[in-house]
């Protein structure tokens, strides 16, 4: 078994009506003046924001509500909310939404702890990531896993073209997250499907790692794969199915809390590979595409490109996850890749960049994607197989 450090401090409160516990949890973690961050008007129209505000104010807490966070969250919005939160003298950040809202809240928490800095200073390494104001979340979209992870992503929208970047720190992990599956049942089925794809990919990025050897980690990962493959399509077909939506929600947190990658340290100082996420983030940056859909569009091409690095790993994936009986490793691996594409299709997700964008990308467009993904030829990605600019462009062309 490989050496590892596992740290998952977020208190998870799971089940129906758990959002009614919000005020008590905020007070438990020292909050008095709360900046409440949310996304679109649907959170207001559903009555959720009103219920949460009433719950907080009923316990004597001061609340500043800030909405308007969009998918692929923007630096400009994070700056706007951070400025308001500093002026309000907030001492606690509460995110009500999905990954984009929680990621924005993490940016605001960093600024509240070091208000002399601009938000992007933390992304550009001009400011340390060692402290953040306490934050919590009420999850309404099962996908990103930001409610339990140590990562956050913003799109730098004051740059042309925009660029999407992520950072990691334990300082801005949520102190608590409230997870009520009922809150996910009114989502569009596209969003449920994209979320399930993202959940699958958070474990895939860790499972296909350069360093293996922790058997229990593999068993947990393979179990999560099987669970999201079973319940993801059910949730897409029947969003009111509580069992399916609760399984999807819990899969989302477990998939990105590090548990499915313990001991799988790659070359990139993060556990696992993460090449597909980098490929997908470039597409999101340039086309504002849904994150989970960008991952389904590139995964099979990435898998076929890198599988020779460790063919038995792909064969094991096929046999343990899909029950494929084929004894030839290459045939088993290929069947596992095909079955994964069928899973993505059952979620309503695209399997190519052309499907994703609604038009066939030109080679110039693919080159621009490779430029963005490689940070203009200044970095490689991945650890299962290290991918340079030429590799990145080749995968985009395969995924076209």
C-alpha positions in Angstrom: 0.0 0.0 0.0 1.3 3.5 -0.9 1.9 6.2 1.7 -0.9 8.8 1.9 -2.4 11.6 4.0 -6.2 11.8 4.0 -8.0 14.9 5.2 -11.7 15.4 4.9 -12.9 17.8 7.6 -16.3 18.8 6.2 -19.3 18.0 8.3 -22.0 16.4 6.1 -25.6 16.8 7.0 -27.6 14.6 4.6 -31.4 14.2 4.2 -34.7 15.8 3.7 -35.3 19.2 5.2 -31.8 19.5 6.5 -31.5 23.1 5.2 -33.6 24.0 8.3 -30.4 23.3 10.3 -28.4 26.0 8.5 -28.4 28.7 11.2 -27.3 26.3 13.9 -24.4 25.1 11.8 -23.3 28.7 10.9 -23.3 29.6 14.6 -21.4 26.4 15.4 -18.6 27.5 13.2 -18.5 31.1 14.5 -20.6 32.9 12.0 -22.6 36.1 12.9 -22.5 38.2 9.7 -23.3 35.9 6.7 -22.8 36.6 3.0 -25.2 34.2 1.3 -24.2 33.5 -2.3 -26.5 31.9 -4.9 -26.9 31.5 -8.6 -30.0 32.3 -10.7 -33.6 33.3 -10.1 -34.8 29.7 -9.8 -33.3 29.5 -6.3 -35.4 32.5 -5.3 -38.5 31.4 -7.2 -38.4 28.0 -5.5 -38.5 29.7 -2.1 -35.2 28.1 -1.0 -33.3 31.4 -0.6 -36.2 32.9 1.3 -36.4 29.9 3.7 -32.6 30.0 4.3 -32.7 33.8 4.9 -35.6 33.3 7.3 -33.8 30.5 9.1 -30.6 32.6 9.5 -32.3 35.8 10.6 -34.6 33.9 13.0 -31.5 33.0 14.9 -30.3 36.6 15.1 -27.7 36.4 12.2 -27.1 39.3 9.9 -27.4 38.3 6.2 -26.2 39.9 2.9 -27.6 37.9 -0.1 -25.7 38.1 -3.4 -27.0 36.2 -6.5 -26.1 36.0 -10.1 -23.4 33.4 -10.2 -23.4 31.6 -13.5 -22.1 28.2 -14.6 -18.3 28.4 -15.4 -18.2 31.0 -12.6 -16.7 34.4 -13.5 -13.8 36.3 -11.9 -15.8 39.5 -12.3 -18.7 38.2 -10.3 -16.4 36.9 -7.6 -14.8 40.3 -7.3 -18.2 42.0 -7.1 -19.4 39.7 -4.3 -16.0 39.8 -2.5 -16.1 43.6 -2.4 -19.6 43.6 -1.0 -18.8 41.0 1.6 -15.8 43.0 2.8 -17.9 46.2 3.1 -20.5 44.2 5.0 -17.8 42.9 7.3 -19.0 39.3 6.8 -17.4 36.6 9.0 -19.0 33.6 7.3 -19.7 32.7 3.7 -22.7 30.5 2.8 -23.1 29.0 -0.7 -26.5 27.9 -1.8 -26.2 26.1 -5.1 -23.9 23.8 -7.1 -20.2 23.8 -7.9 -20.1 27.2 -9.5 -21.7 28.9 -6.5 -19.5 27.1 -4.0 -16.3 27.8 -6.1 -17.3 31.5 -6.1 -17.8 31.4 -2.3 -14.4 29.9 -1.8 -12.9 32.9 -3.7 -14.9 35.3 -1.5 -13.7 33.4 1.6 -10.1 33.9 0.6 -10.6 37.7 0.1 -12.4 38.1 3.4 -9.3 36.6 5.2 -6.9 38.9 3.2 -8.9 41.9 1.9 -5.8 43.7 0.8 -5.7 41.2 -2.1 -7.6 41.0 -5.4 -9.4 37.7 -6.1 -7.0 36.8 -8.9 -4.0 37.3 -6.7 -4.8 33.9 -5.2 -4.8 32.3 -8.6 -1.7 34.0 -9.8 0.3 33.1 -6.7 0.7 36.7 -5.6 -1.2 35.8 -2.4 -0.9 32.8 -0.1 -3.7 30.2 0.2 -3.1 29.5 3.8 -6.2 31.2 5.3 -9.8 31.8 4.4 -13.0 32.9 6.2 -15.2 29.9 7.3 -17.7 28.8 4.8 -20.5 26.3 4.4 -22.8 25.1 1.7 -26.3 24.0 0.9 -25.9 21.8 -2.2 -28.6 22.0 -5.0 -26.7 20.4 -7.9 -24.9 17.0 -7.7 -21.8 17.3 -9.9 -18.7 19.2 -9.0 -18.0 17.8 -5.5 -16.9 21.3 -4.5 -18.9 20.9 -1.3 -16.3 18.5 0.2 -13.2 19.1 -2.0 -10.2 21.4 -1.6 -10.4 22.8 -5.1 -12.0 25.8 -6.8 -12.2 27.1 -10.4 -12.9 30.5 -11.9 -13.0 31.8 -15.5 -10.9 35.0 -15.9 -13.4 36.9 -18.1 -11.3 40.1 -18.3 -9.0 38.3 -20.7 -9.7 37.7 -24.4 -10.2 34.8 -24.9 -11.2 33.9 -21.4 -9.2 31.4 -19.5 -10.3 28.9 -16.9 -8.0 28.1 -13.9 -8.2 26.1 -10.7 -6.4 26.2 -7.4 -6.3 23.9 -4.4 -6.1 24.5 -0.6 -7.5 23.0 2.5 -8.0 26.5 3.9 -11.2 26.9 1.9 -12.8 23.6 2.4 -16.4 23.9 3.6 -16.9 23.6 7.3 -20.2 21.9 6.7 -22.4 21.0 3.7 -26.1 20.4 3.8 -27.3 17.8 1.3 -31.0 17.4 0.7 -31.7 15.4 -2.5 -35.1 17.0 -2.7 -33.4 20.2 -3.7 -32.0 18.5 -6.9 -35.2 17.2 -8.2 -36.3 20.3 -10.2 -33.1 20.5 -12.2 -33.2 20.2 -16.0 -32.3 16.6 -17.1 -29.4 17.9 -19.1 -27.9 19.3 -15.8 -28.5 16.0 -14.0 -26.8 14.1 -16.8 -23.8 16.4 -17.0 -23.5 16.2 -13.2 -23.4 12.4 -13.3 -20.7 12.5 -16.0 -18.6 14.9 -13.9 -19.0 12.6 -10.9 -17.9 9.6 -12.9 -14.9 11.6 -14.2 -13.7 12.7 -10.7 -13.1 9.1 -9.9 -11.8 8.2 -13.4 -9.1 10.9 -13.0 -7.9 9.2 -9.8 -8.4 5.6 -10.9 -6.2 6.0 -14.0 -3.2 7.1 -12.1 0.5 6.5 -12.7 1.0 5.0 -9.2 -1.3 2.2 -8.1 -1.1 -0.3 -5.2 -3.9 0.6 -2.8 -6.4 -2.3 -3.3 -9.1 -0.9 -1.0 -8.9 2.5 -2.9 -9.6 0.6 -6.1 -12.5 -1.3 -4.6 -14.1 2.0 -3.4 -13.5 3.6 -6.8 -15.0 0.6 -8.7 -18.0 0.6 -6.4 -18.6 4.3 -7.1 -18.3 3.7 -10.8 -20.9 1.0 -10.6 -23.3 3.1 -8.5 -23.2 6.2 -10.7 -23.5 4.0 -13.8 -26.7 2.5 -12.3 -28.3 5.5 -10.8 -27.2 8.3 -13.2 -29.5 7.2 -16.0 -32.4 6.6 -13.6 -32.1 10.2 -12.3 -32.1 11.5 -15.9 -35.3 9.5 -16.7 -37.0 10.2 -13.4 -35.7 13.2 -11.4 -38.3 12.7 -8.8 -36.8 9.3 -7.9 -35.5 10.0 -4.4 -33.4 6.8 -4.2 -31.6 7.7 -7.5 -31.1 11.4 -6.7 -29.8 10.6 -3.2 -27.3 8.1 -4.6 -26.2 10.6 -7.2 -25.7 13.3 -4.6 -23.7 11.1 -2.3 -21.6 9.8 -5.2 -20.8 13.4 -6.1 -19.2 14.1 -2.7 -17.4 10.8 -2.3 -16.0 11.1 -5.8 -14.2 14.4 -5.2 -13.3 14.2 -1.5 -10.1 12.2 -2.3 -11.3 8.8 -1.1 -11.3 7.2 -4.5 -7.7 8.2 -5.1 -5.9 7.5 -1.9 -2.3 6.5 -2.6 -2.7 7.3 -6.4 -0.2 10.1 -6.5 0.7 11.2 -10.0 3.5 13.4 -11.3 1.3 16.6 -11.0 1.3 17.0 -7.2 -2.4 16.0 -7.2 -3.5 12.5 -6.9 -4.3 10.9 -10.2 -4.2 12.1 -13.8 -6.6 15.0 -14.5 -5.8 15.3 -18.2 -9.4 15.1 -19.2 -10.3 17.9 -16.8 -7.7 20.1 -18.4 -8.9 19.2 -21.9 -12.4 19.9 -20.9 -11.7 23.1 -19.0 -10.1 24.6 -22.2 -13.3 23.9 -24.1 -15.4 25.5 -21.3 -13.1 28.6 -21.3 -13.4 29.2 -25.0 -17.0 28.1 -25.6 -18.7 28.4 -22.2 -19.7 24.7 -22.5 -21.2 22.7 -19.6 -18.3 21.1 -17.7 -19.6 17.5 -17.5 -20.4 17.5 -21.2 -16.9 18.6 -22.2 -15.5 15.6 -20.2 -17.8 13.1 -22.0 -16.8 14.6 -25.3 -13.1 13.9 -24.8 -12.8 10.9 -22.5 -12.9 8.0 -25.0 -10.4 9.7 -27.2 -8.1 10.3 -24.3 -8.5 6.7 -23.2 -7.7 5.2 -26.6 -4.7 7.5 -26.8 -3.2 6.5 -23.5 -4.4 3.0 -22.9 -1.1 1.4 -24.0 0.6 3.0 -21.0 -1.1 0.4 -18.8 -3.4 -1.8 -20.7 -4.1 -4.1 -17.8 -5.5 -1.2 -15.8 -8.1 -0.5 -18.5 -8.8 -4.2 -18.7 -9.3 -4.3 -15.0 -11.7 -1.3 -15.2 -13.7 -3.1 -17.8 -14.0 -6.4 -15.9 -14.5 -4.9 -12.4 -16.9 -2.1 -13.4 -18.9 -3.6 -16.3 -18.4 -7.3 -15.6 -16.8 -7.9 -19.0 -15.6 -11.5 -19.2 -13.1 -11.0 -22.1 -9.7 -12.5 -21.2 -7.7 -10.6 -23.8 -6.7 -7.3 -22.2 -6.8 -5.1 -25.3 -10.3 -6.4 -26.3 -11.5 -6.0 -22.7 -10.1 -2.4 -22.5 -11.8 -1.5 -25.8 -15.1 -2.9 -24.7 -14.8 -1.0 -21.4 -14.2 2.3 -23.3 -17.2 1.5 -25.5 -19.5 0.7 -22.5 -18.4 4.0 -20.9 -19.5 5.9 -24.0 -22.8 4.1 -23.8 -23.1 5.2 -20.2 -22.5 8.8 -21.2 -25.0 8.5 -24.0 -27.6 7.2 -21.5 -27.1 10.5 -19.7 -27.8 12.5 -22.8 -24.2 13.6 -23.0 -22.2 14.3 -26.2 -19.4 11.9 -27.3 -17.5 14.2 -29.6 -16.6 17.9 -29.7 -18.8 18.3 -32.8 -21.8 17.1 -30.8 -20.9 19.3 -27.9 -20.5 22.5 -29.9 -23.2 21.9 -32.5 -20.7 22.4 -35.3 -17.6 20.6 -36.6 -14.6 22.5 -35.2 -12.0 23.6 -37.7 -8.4 22.7 -37.2 -7.8 26.3 -36.3 -10.3 26.0 -33.5 -8.7 22.8 -32.2 -5.3 24.5 -32.3 -6.7 27.3 -30.1 -8.0 24.7 -27.7 -4.6 23.1 -27.5 -3.0 26.5 -27.0 -5.4 27.2 -24.1 -5.0 23.7 -22.6 -1.2 23.9 -22.7 -1.1 27.5 -21.4 0.4 28.6 -24.8 2.9 25.7 -25.0 4.2 26.2 -21.4 3.0 23.1 -19.7 2.2 19.4 -20.2 -0.8 17.7 -18.6 -1.6 14.3 -17.1 0.4 11.7 -15.3 -1.0 8.3 -16.5 0.7 9.4 -19.7 2.3 12.9 -19.7 0.8 14.8 -22.6 2.7 17.7 -24.3 1.2 20.1 -26.8 1.3 17.7 -29.7 -0.4 15.0 -27.6 -3.1 17.5 -26.5 -3.8 18.5 -30.1 -3.9 14.9 -31.3 -6.5 14.0 -28.7 -8.6 17.0 -29.6 -8.4 15.9 -33.3 -9.4 12.3 -32.3 -12.3 13.7 -30.3 -13.5 16.0 -33.1 
